[in-house]
Amino acid sequence: MLKWVPVITAVTLSITAPAAAQAALGPDAASCRQGAGDPAVLVNVSGFKNRDGNLRVQLYGGNPEDFLAKGKRLRRIDLPVTPAGAMKVCVAVPKSGNYAIAVRHDADGNGKSGWNDGGGFSRNPNISLMSLKPKYHDVVIPVANGVKPIDVVLNYRRGLKIGPVGGN
């Protein structure tokens, strides 16, 4: 009687580790590292129409009157748009409290706002050609100690509407 003995053949497997999560970008990146402890916002910007130009992320404080007012931002970070994927931009905040984030994609990199540029805000409020500036209470986010992750989907002008590139 023959006894069946399993034979193990060496097989070379190609194991690919999952893509590493994109590190936080910008001059405040250290504030978003695990264990940093200081308050910060990690802004995950997605929905780019193209991969040209620059991205601007601005932080506004707890006073609704200061939101989007010239010279009233607390922090501004300008970065070149990365070749692919969402951009994770870290913004350090001075202390725990209420804040608002405004994001602009300067699609042609000319430093001026134009019809082909995109934009978005914390909490992703609906915007339109008649109302490009959302109300502060629609974008305010509470930030405590540690890192507050938020998603911002960029909106672009599409005819007489403004919305995400792939959205309605």
N, C-alpha and C positions, 0 to 999 in steps of 0.2 A: 504494500500500500504506500503510495506516494503522499508525502505531507506537503501541503502548500505552504510556502514561506514567502511572505510579502517581501518584495524587493523595493528598496527606496532608491530612486534615481535622483542624483543631484540635478536640480533645475536652477538655472540662473534666473532670478527674478529681478525685474527692474522696478524698484520701489521708488516712487516719487513722493516726497514729503509734500503736504499741502502747502500751497503758497503762503509764505509768511504774511501776516497782516501788515499792511502798510504802516510804517512808522509815522508818528505825528510830524507835520511839517511846520516850518516857521521858526522865528527867533524864540518863541515861548515853548518849543517842543519839550523841553525838560520838565515843564510844569504838568505835562500830561503823562509822564512816565509813571508806572505803577509804584505806589508808595510815596509819591511826591508830597501828598497831603494838602498842599495849598489849593485854594479854589481856582479852577480853570474850566474852560469850555472846549470840548473837542468837537469841532464843526466838521461834519462829514458832508462834503459838497458833491452832489451828483447831478446828472442830467445835462452834461456839456453838449452844446451844439457842434462845437469843433474843439480841437486841441491846440488852438493858437492863442496868443495874447497873454493876458495876465489876470490873476484872480485877486480881488481885494476883499478882505474880511474886516468889518468894523464892529467895535463893541460900544454900546451905549449903556449908560447907567440907569438908575431907578427913577429919574425925573422924566415923566412923559413929555414935558416941554422941550427937552434936549434931544429927543429921538429924531434923527436925520437932520438936525439943525446944524448949519455950518459952524465948524469949530467946536462942536459940543461932544464929539466922540471921545471915548476914554482911551481907545487903542485902535490902531490901524495896521494891518499886516498885508503887504503886497508880495505876491509870489508869481513866478512864471507858471503857466498851466503845465501840468505834467502830461507825458505822452499818452497815458491810458488810465482808466479807472477813476474812482472817486478820489477826491483830495481831502485828506484829513488834516485840518489846520487847527493847531492848538492856540488858544487865546487865554493868557493868564488874566485873572480878574483881581482887582485890588483887595476885595474882602467878600465874604458871603453877602448875598443880597439879590436883588432883582436886576436883570440885564436884558438887553435886546441885541440881536446880531443882524447885521445887514451884509449881504454878499453881492458883489458885482463881478461879472465876467466881462472884462474889456476885450472883446473877441478879436479886435484888430490891433490891440496893444498901443493905441495912440494916446492913451491917458485921458481921453475925453469920453463922456457918456454919449452913446449914439444908438440909433434904432436897431442895430444888429447886435448890441450887447445884451447880456442876460443878467438876471438878478434874482435874489431870493432873500428870505428872512427866516429867522427862528420861528418855529411852529408852522411854517409854510402856509401863510394866509393866502386867500384868493386876491389877486390884483387884476386890474383892468386898465385900459388906456385912459379911462375917465378917473381912475383912482389908483395911481402908481404907488402912493404912500399909504401903507396900512396903518391902522390905529395902533398905538403903543400897547394897549391891553390885548391885542390880537397876536403880538409877537413876544411879549415879556416872558422870561423864563427865570425861575428861582435857581440860584446856584449856592450850594453849601460848600463846606470843605470837601476836597477831593475833585474828581473830574466829572463834569456833567456832559455826557455825549448828546449831541443833537444832530438831526439830519436836516439839510437844506437842499431842496430840489430847485435847480435853476429854471427860470421862466424866460421865454423869449417872445418877441413880437412875431405873430404869425397872422399876417393880414390885419384885420381889425381886432384881433384877440391877442391876449397874452397868456401863455401857459407853458408847461413843460414840453420839450421837443416831441416826446412820444405820447403826450397826454391829450385830453380833450380840449 
